[in-house]
Amino acid sequence: MSMNKKLQIAGAIFGLTAVIIGAFGAHGLEKVLDASDIATFETGVKYQMYHALLLLLVSLFALSEKTKKTVLILLVTGVIFFSGSIYGLATNELTGFDFTTIALITPLGGALLIISWIVLLVQFIKGSNNG
């Protein structure tokens, strides 16, 4: 499978699940979470969708396969760690697992997302056109 296809599939999966998770948050959690937790949950959804769209865009960019693979790994891992842990933290009161014990995953995921943007920035500055 080509790297572009992997990027597109990952982007589509993250986009699809962002819509589903967002709808669940807006309609299924509004009566059981306070406004602060809903806002936190929505932050996870927004960042997941932003990076779903970025994955789709990266598949169109003239970048090397190595760069695309690096960005794919950083974004997928970053979204899972960042948004996934935010979903857990926002709904912590509703589960039997204490997500605060793994709260350090959130900034690690955020750092991976930032690094993916830095990788892209560096490649754009270098003018990498060997896709």
C-alpha positions as CSV (number, residue, x, y, z in Angstrom):
1,M,0.0,0.0,0.0
2,S,1.4,3.4,-0.9
3,M,2.2,6.0,1.7
4,N,-0.4,8.4,0.3
5,K,-3.1,5.8,0.6
6,K,-2.0,5.2,4.3
7,L,-2.2,8.9,5.0
8,Q,-5.6,9.1,3.3
9,I,-7.0,6.1,5.2
10,A,-5.7,7.4,8.6
11,G,-7.1,10.9,7.8
12,A,-10.5,9.5,6.9
13,I,-10.6,7.3,10.0
14,F,-9.7,10.1,12.3
15,G,-12.2,12.5,10.5
16,L,-15.0,9.9,10.7
17,T,-14.3,9.1,14.4
18,A,-14.0,12.8,15.2
19,V,-17.5,13.4,13.9
20,I,-18.9,10.3,15.8
21,I,-17.1,11.2,19.0
22,G,-18.1,14.8,18.7
23,A,-21.7,14.0,18.2
24,F,-21.6,11.6,21.2
25,G,-20.0,14.3,23.3
26,A,-22.6,16.9,22.3
27,H,-25.7,14.7,22.6
28,G,-24.7,11.8,24.9
29,L,-22.5,13.5,27.5
30,E,-24.2,16.9,27.9
31,K,-26.4,15.7,30.8
32,V,-23.7,13.9,32.7
33,L,-20.6,16.2,32.4
34,D,-20.2,19.8,33.5
35,A,-19.5,22.6,31.0
36,S,-15.7,22.5,31.7
37,D,-15.5,18.7,31.0
38,I,-17.6,19.2,27.8
39,A,-15.2,22.0,26.7
40,T,-12.2,19.7,27.4
41,F,-13.8,16.9,25.4
42,E,-14.5,19.2,22.5
43,T,-10.8,20.2,22.5
44,G,-9.9,16.6,21.9
45,V,-12.4,16.4,19.0
46,K,-11.1,19.6,17.4
47,Y,-7.5,18.6,17.5
48,Q,-8.4,15.2,16.1
49,M,-10.3,16.7,13.2
50,Y,-7.5,19.3,12.5
51,H,-5.0,16.5,12.3
52,A,-7.3,14.3,10.2
53,L,-7.4,17.1,7.7
54,L,-3.6,17.5,7.9
55,L,-3.1,13.8,7.1
56,L,-5.3,14.2,4.0
57,L,-3.3,17.3,2.9
58,V,0.1,15.6,3.5
59,S,-1.0,12.9,1.0
60,L,-1.1,15.6,-1.6
61,F,2.2,17.3,-0.8
62,A,5.3,16.7,-2.9
63,L,7.3,15.3,0.0
64,S,9.6,12.3,0.2
65,E,8.2,8.9,1.2
66,K,10.4,9.1,4.3
67,T,9.0,12.5,5.3
68,K,5.4,11.3,4.8
69,K,6.0,8.2,6.8
70,T,7.5,10.2,9.6
71,V,4.6,12.6,9.6
72,L,2.1,9.8,9.5
73,I,3.7,8.1,12.6
74,L,3.9,11.4,14.5
75,L,0.4,12.4,13.7
76,V,-1.3,9.1,14.4
77,T,0.5,8.6,17.7
78,G,0.1,12.2,18.6
79,V,-3.7,12.2,18.0
80,I,-4.2,8.9,19.9
81,F,-2.1,10.1,22.9
82,F,-3.4,13.7,22.9
83,S,-7.1,13.4,21.9
84,G,-7.5,9.9,23.4
85,S,-6.2,11.0,26.8
86,I,-8.3,14.1,26.7
87,Y,-11.4,12.0,26.1
88,G,-10.5,9.9,29.1
89,L,-9.7,12.8,31.3
90,A,-12.9,14.6,30.4
91,T,-15.0,11.6,31.2
92,N,-12.9,10.4,34.1
93,E,-15.8,10.6,36.5
94,L,-17.9,8.2,34.4
95,T,-15.3,5.3,34.2
96,G,-13.8,2.8,36.6
97,F,-10.3,3.8,35.4
98,D,-8.5,6.8,36.8
99,F,-7.2,8.6,33.7
100,T,-5.4,11.1,35.8
101,T,-2.8,8.4,36.4
102,I,-1.8,8.6,32.7
103,A,-2.3,12.4,32.3
104,L,1.4,12.8,31.1
105,I,0.3,11.1,27.8
106,T,-1.5,14.3,26.9
107,P,1.5,16.6,26.7
108,L,3.5,13.8,25.0
109,G,0.8,13.6,22.4
110,G,0.8,17.3,22.0
111,A,4.6,17.3,21.6
112,L,4.3,14.7,18.8
113,L,1.8,16.9,17.0
114,I,4.0,19.9,17.3
115,I,7.0,17.9,16.0
116,S,5.0,16.8,13.0
117,W,4.3,20.4,12.2
118,I,8.0,21.2,12.6
119,V,9.0,18.4,10.3
120,L,6.6,19.8,7.7
121,L,7.9,23.4,8.2
122,V,11.5,22.2,7.7
123,Q,10.7,20.3,4.6
124,F,8.8,23.3,3.1
125,I,11.7,25.6,3.9
126,K,14.2,23.2,2.3
127,G,11.9,23.1,-0.7
128,S,11.8,19.3,-0.8
129,N,10.0,18.3,-4.0
130,N,11.1,14.8,-4.3
131,G,7.9,12.9,-3.8
